[in-house]
């Protein structure tokens, strides 16, 4: 008698939340929430759990709309100006980055965030799975910032930042910090971090007696702000995505040139 337990077959297809994320409708976490709220059906049946695999032959409907075939994953560099929030909508009625993007942009999600008063490089993608991959702490990509602080920092000031410190019970990983120049009452410094927790640099600087009055993200991993003007968008070529992220080969779109900032629109 054979006492071996029969091996379970791996279900065909991909997890439904991953498929929804890849279609650019939501991030994987948001897709799981939509499923829990009963807003997703597969082949006419309401889905009750996210642990379900679907194939291309299954009809997936989210919020009453059939899921279209996933577009190839795309990534854009965006120079976020100050004064915009990184959300799709704001309960306080403040302008968002989506009010600033060119009208011909497809639906995109931001990779991480920059707060209202921060500026510089923000990555945008149409693919929820790519967003998740780029945000994972395990990716460990270095994010580099140019920071202006009020104060006169010394090497001793930076030591706690370089060793890693705890602010209000939250541990920050060691930062790479260097003084660029002192300019009157302010100093310009370069800071590099690998996690990017909520307002991490501002909070860490306050903890060592410095007040940030300007913060510009210069790079996110291999992607650089470069000479991109405030409000402008530039698509990352598929070849670069393939080289940096191991993305599958796709034909390069013709419109991969920087988009000019459009005239600001007023909310009515």
Secondary structure by P-SEA (a helix, b strand, c coil): cccccccccccccccaaaaaaaaccccaaaaaaaaaaccccccccccccccccccccbbbbcccccccccccbbbbbbbcccccccccccccccccccccccccccccccccccccccccbbbbbccaaaaaaaaccccbbbbbbbcccccccccccccccccccccccccccccccccccccccbbbbbbbbcccccaaaaaaaaaacccccbbbbccccccccccccccbbbbccaaaaaaacccccccccccccccccccccccc
